[in-house]
Amino acid sequence: MGLPKLSILEDSKPQTFIDPVKRINEGHDVQRFLVSQAYRDIMLFVMQLNRAMFPHRSSGLDGQGQSIQQWELDSSSASFSESIRRLQGLLAEMDAIIDEVPPDPGPRRFGNVAFRKWHELVESRSASLLQRHLPEKVSTFKASSSVSAGAELRSYLLAAFGSAQRLDYGTGHELNFLAFLACNWKLGGFDASSTGKEERGVVLGLIEPYLRVVRRLIKTYTLEPAGSHGVWGLDDHSFLPYLFGSAQYGPAISGADETPTEGSLGDAPNPADVTKPVAVQCERKKNMYFSAIGFIYDVKRGPFWEHSPMLYDISGVRAGWAKINKGMIKMYMAEVLAKFPVVQHFYFGSLFSWDKDPDAVAPPTTVHASSQPMRQHAHPASLGLPTRGPPRDNIGVPERGNPAAASAPFVGTAAPWARQPTIKSPTTAFPPSMENRNISQTSRVPPNFNPRPATNAQTDGQGCTGTPPPTRAP
C-alpha cells in the first residue's frame, strides 16, 4: 500500500484564492502550525516526492529476472512533462537575470547589495514570468474571487530566493519553493500518475535546477546563511537535497513495497565518502546529496569534520542510506518545520491553509516548545544524533534512553506517513552515537588528513577515479 498523496483540487469548482498572509508571529504559533492543514500538506508532498526517488525494481516480461532503475541527475533517460519544462523556463529566466546584475564592487561586510537589485527585477517581472511559464491548468484555474491563482503562487515564488532585506538565504526560503511546487500540484498543474514519474520530474527537473540557481546567487552575491545553526546545523542553506539524495541511494522498491528504513542500493557509495573530495566530485554529478556536499567543498575550506560536523557524524551510519533518509525526514520536521526562525516567514493562503487539520493530534508540550520563540536549534542528542557535549532541551523529539518519551508522537498530524515505528532500543537511534569520542580517535579522520580540493587529485578526466597526490609540508 502506497503512501497517501497530496490531493488535487477539482477544476470544475472555483477556488477562492487569497493573498497569503503572515500567521506565525510568536513562538507559540509554531505549535498551532504543527496541527494546521498547511503542515499536513507540506509533509504529504515531501513524503510523496521522497518515495518516488527510491530506485525502482521491476520484473521481466516473463516474470524472470529483475531490473533496477536509478534516478540520477541529468540522466539521458529522464523525460519531463510539458508542465515541468514550462517551469524550467521560469528558472532559466530567473537565472539569466543574474547576468544583468553584476555584484557591487564596493566594500561590504555581509552580502552584496546588488542582490537587492536582482530581487527588484524579479519582482517587477514576476507577473509576466508566471503568465508565460505556469502550467496552463494552473493559470486558467477558475477563481471565485478577484485574486488569481498566479497572484497566490507569486508570494511563494518571490519568497523562495532569499531575503533582499537581510541579504541571506536558508531553509525557510527553500520551503517556499517547495510550497510553490505543491501549489502547482494541487491545482492540477502536473501529470499525476501512480508510477511516481511526475514526482521524480519535480525533484530532478525543478528542485535540483532551483538549487543550482540558488547556489549561483549565494556565490555571486555572497548571501549569508539565514538562521544558521553554526557548525551544528546540517547545512548553512539547504535541507531537501540531503533528504531526496539519500533516497536515491536507498534499496530498490516496487510499487507495493513499504518505503525502506534500512539498507542501500548495491552499488551505492559509502556514506563516509563525503569526506573524500575525489569521490564527491564524481558523485555530485549524479546524486543530490553529494551535489550539496560538493557545494560545501566549493565554499568552505578546512577539514570536513571541522566545518560540517553534523554531516560528518551522519556519514558514520552503518545501516545504509535508507536509515539516513529516515533520519532526514525526522530532522526536517524538527529542524525546519518546527523552528520559529525558519517558519515565521512562511505565509498562508487558500492553498496552504492555516485552518486546523481535523485529524491532527496536538504535539506534546516540551520545555523547548514552551520557551518559544526558538532561538536555538535542537541539539543532535534530542534527535538521536551524535553529540560532543551535554544535550540541550528537546523540541518534542523522543529523548534517548527514555521509552516513554519515544512513544510520544512529535508531529501534530495523524496521517499514515507520520506513524513512526517503535524504537526498540536507544542503540537504534540515528546515527550511531559518538559521545565521549575524540575526533582524533576515529578511523575516518587520519592524523595527516588533507582536505585539499578535488582539482588537485589525479583523475581519469572525469574527476571520478584516482587518489590525491602526496602533499608536501609547507
N, C-alpha and C positions, 0 to 999 in steps of 0.2 A: 504493500500500500504506500503510495507516494505521499509526500507532504502536501498540505493544502497550499494553494497559490493565491496570489493577490487577485481579488475579484475585478472583473471588467464591467464598467457601467453600461447599461443598455442605452444605445444611441437613440432609441425611439423616445426616451424620456428626457426632456430638457433638464439640464443641470443648472442649479443656482450658484454660479461662480461668484466668488468674493475676493477682494484683495486681501492676501494673507496679513495677519496681524500678530503682534508680539503677545505672548501669553505667559512666558516664563520670565517673571520679573524678580522673584525672590527664590531663595534656596528651596523652600518647602514646595514650590511649584513643580520641582523635578519629580517629587513623589506623585503628584497629580498627573504629570506627563506619562509616567510609567503605567498608568491604567487607562490611557486615552486610546481612541481609535487610531490616532496617528502613530503611536508607538507600535500598536499591533500590526498596522500595515507596513511600517518600516521593516520590522523583523520578518514578516511573511515574505517580503520581497528579497531581503538578504538571504534567507534560507532557501528560497526558490532559485536564486542565482547561484548560490553556493553548491547546491546539489548538482546542478547542471554542469558544473566544472569538473566533477569527478570523471575519470576515464570511463568509457563505456565498453562493456563486454557483450558481444553478440555471438550466436552460434551460426555455423554454416547452414547453407540451404538444405543439406541432407541431415542436419542435426548433429553432424560430426565435426569436431574441431571448434575452436573458438578464435575470434579475432578481437583485439583490443584497440580502441580508437582513443588517442590522446588529443587534448585540445591545447595546442601550442600557440604562442604569439606569432603573428604574421605568417601563419601556415598557408601554403598554397591551396590546401584542401578546404580552407574556410570560405564560406559563402554567406553573404549578408543580404537581408531583405531590403526592399526599396526604402522602407521607413528608416532603417539603420543607416543606409547610405545618405539619406537626406540629412540626418543629424550629424553624420560625419562631416558633411559640407559646412554645417554650422560651426563645428570645432575648428575646421580648417580656416574659416574666415576669421575667427577669433584669434587663432594663432598668427595669421598674416598681419593682424593689426599691431602685433609686437614689432614688426619691421617698420611700422610707421612712427613708432615712439621709441627712439633710442634712449638708453639710460642717461640721466643727467650727469655731466662730468664734475659737477661741483662737489665740495667736501660734504660728507654726511656721516652720521654715527649709526643710524638704523635705517634700513630700507632706502630705496631710491625713489625720490618724489615723482619721477617720471611715471611711476606705476599709477599715480592718480590720473594722469592724462590718459593712459591706456584705459583705465576704468571708465573715464568720462566718455571716451569714444565708443566703447562697447555699449554703455548705457544709452547713448544717443542713437545708436544704430540697432538696438535690441529689438524694437518693434518690427523693423523691416527684416532683420535676420530671422526672427521667428516666423514671420509671414512666409518667407521663402523656404524655410527648412523644416518646419514642423510637419509631421506626417499629416496627410490630408484629412484623415478621420479625426485628428485632434483639432486642427484649425477650423474644421467645419462642424464641430460638435455643437448641438443645439444648446443655447443658453436661455434661461428664463429670467435673466437679469441684464443690466447694462454692461456688466463685466464679462468679457470673453474668456475662453479657455486660455488663449495666449497671454492675456493680462495676468492671470493667476500663475501660470508657469513662469512668466518673466521674473517674478520675485525670486523664485528658487534658482533660476539661471544666473541672475546677477549676483546672488549671494554665494555662488559656488566657486568664485575665482579670487578669494581673498578679500581683505578689508582695505579699501582705499584710504580710510581714515587712519588705521593703525599700521598700515604697510606690513601686514602679516598674512599668513595662510596656515590653516590647520585642519583637523579632522571635522570641525563644525562646518567648514566650507565644503569639504568632501561630502558630508552628509546632505547638504543642499543639492549637490549634483545627483546623488542617489535619489533624492525626492523628486527632482526634475524628471528623471527617467521613469520613476514609479508613476508619476502623474500621467506620462505618455502611455504607460501600460494600462492604467485604469481607464483611460479614455479610448482604448482600443487601437492605439497607435502602432502596436507591434503585432506580428502574425503569430499569435499564441498557438502552441501545439503541445502534444503530450511527450514529444521526444526531447524537449529541452533545447532544441536548435536555436530558437529565438533568444532564449536566456543566455546561451553562450555567445550569441551575436552581440547582445547588450554588453556583456563583460569584455569580450575580446575586441569588439568593434567600436565600442563607445567609452567604456570606463578606462581601458588602457590608453587609448588616444587622449582622453581627457587628462589623465595623469601626466602624459608627455607634455601637453600644453602647460600644465601647472608647473612641472619641473623646469620648463623653459622660463616661465615667469619668475620662479624663485631664483634662478641663476642670473637672469637678466637684470632684475630689479632688487636682488639681494633681500628678498622678503624674510621677515622674522618668523619664527615658529609662533603660532597662535596658541596661547595657553599651554606652553611647553611644560612637560613634567621634568625637564632636566634629563640627566642620564638615565633615570629610571622610567622614562616614558618609552613606549615601544619604538616610536619613530617621531621625529620632530614635526612631521607634516601629515602623514597618511596612515591609514589602517587597512582599508579594503584590499590593497594588493597582497597583503600577508594572508588575509582570510581566503581569498579566491586562489592565490598562488599555492597555498598548502593543499587545497582541494585538487589542483591539477596533478599533484604527485600522489594522491590517495589511491587506494586499491580500486580496481575496475569494478563497476557495478552494472547490473541490468535494471530494467525498468521496475521490477518488482522488489528489488533488494532494499533493505534499510540503508540509510546513509551510514557508512562505516565510521567508527570512532577509534580504530587502531589499524596499524598496518600501512604499507606503502606499495606503490607500483613497483614491479620487479626491477626495472632499470632506473628507478628514481635516484637522484644523488643523495648522499648522506646529508642530513641537516647541518652537520658540522662543517660542511663545505663553504658555509657563509664566511668563514674566516680565511678562505683561500682565494685571493684575488683572481687567479687564473681561472678557477672553476666558476667564480661569479661572472667573469667576463663571458664565459661560454653560455652559462645557463640563463643569464639575463635576457638573451635574445629569444628564449623560448618560454620563460616562466615569469609570472607576475611577482612572485615572492623574491626571486633573485633579481628581477628588474628593479625592485625597490631597494634591495641591498646594494645593487650596483650604483644607484644614485647616491647612497650614503658614502660609498667609496669616492664618488665624484666630488663631493662637497666637504668631506671630513678627512683628516689626517690622524695618524697615530694608530696604536693597537686597537683592533676591533672590539676586544673585550673591555677596553677602557672608555671608548666613546659610545658604545652601544651594548651595555652590559645586559639589558633585558633580552635582546635578540641573541646575544652570545649564550646566555643561560638556556634559552629555548632550544638552541642548537644542540644541546645535550640530551634532548628527548630521545629515548631508545625505542619507544613504542610505535614509531612511524609517523608519517606525515598526516595521517588521519587523526592521530592523537593531537598533533599540533593544531590541526584545523578545529577540532572540538574545543580546544582551549582558546583559540582565537575568537570563536563565537561567544564564549562566556566573557572574554575580555572586552569584546566590542560592546556588549550590553553594560558592563560595569564601568569601563574606562571612557566610553564615548557617550552612550545614550543616558547614562546615569550621572553625568558630570555637569554641574551647573555652568562652569565656564565654557563648556562646549555647546550645550543645547540652549543656552539663554538667547542665542541669536537665531534660533530656528523659529520660523513663523508658521501660523496655522490658518488654513483657509477651508474651502469646501472639500477638497480632495484629501488633505491631511487635517482631519478634524480634531479639535480639542475636546469634543464630546467624549464622555466616558464609554469605554468598551463594556457592554453589558456582561460579557463573560470574564472580565478581568478580576483577578484576585489581588487585593491590596498587598503591596510588598511589605515585609516585616520591618518594623521600626528598629533602627540601629543607632548606635552612638554617632556614627558619621553622618547618617541621614538627618538626625535631629539637630545637628550642628551646622546646617546649611547656612549660607552658600558654601559650596565645596571649593575650597581654595587649595586643597592638597589632593593628590590622586591616591587611589588605593595602593597600599603597599603590596608588593608582589606576594607576600605571605598570605594576604587575605584572599588571593585568587588561587592558592595552591602553587604559586610560583616561587622560585628560589629567592632567598634573601640573605643579605650580608649583615643584617642588623636587626634590632627588635622591630616587630611589625607595628604599624600604626593602626588606627581604628579601621574596621571593615566598612564596606559600603553594602551591607546586606548580603554579602557573599559568605558561604559557609566557612566557618573557622576551621583551620587544620586541626585534626585530632578531636573535633567536637561533633560526634554523630548527631546530636540533637540539632545543632545548627546546620549540619549538612543536609538534613531532611527538609529544611525550610526553603521554599522556592524563592528565588531572588526576583524574577521578573513579575510584572503585575498582570500577566495575561494567562489564561488557561488554555491557550491554543496548543495543539498537539506538539508543535515543534519545541515548545518551552518545557516539556516534561523531561527533566534530566534523570538519567539513570542513577540508581542508588550508589553512593560512594562506598565501596567495600572496605577500604581502609585508607588511612592517611597516606600510605605509601603509593597510592594510585593517583595522587594529585599531579597536576600538570604544571611545569615539567618536574623531573626529579629534583629533590632539594639539594642545594649546595651550601646549606647552613654550616657554619663553622669551618668552611673550607677556604684556604688561602688560594688566591689566583695562581700563585707560583706552584701550588701542589697539583693543579690539574694538568693532565697529559695533553690537553688541547691547546695549551699555550706554552710552546717550548721556551726555554730561558733566553734564547737568541732570536725570539720572534721578530720578524722583519716585515712590517706592514707596508711594503712598497707597492706602488701602483702596478696594475697588471701589464702596463705598457713596457715594464722592464723585464717581463717574462719571455722565455723562449717558447714560441708558439708555432703552430702549423700554418699561420697566416690567418686563422680564424679566431685566435685567442682561446682555443679550446683544449690544447694539449701542451705538454711540456711542463717544466718546472722552472721557477725563478732562478736566475744565475746566482752564484755565491756573491755575497756582498763584502766589501772591504771596510775596514774600520776607518772612520774619518781621520 
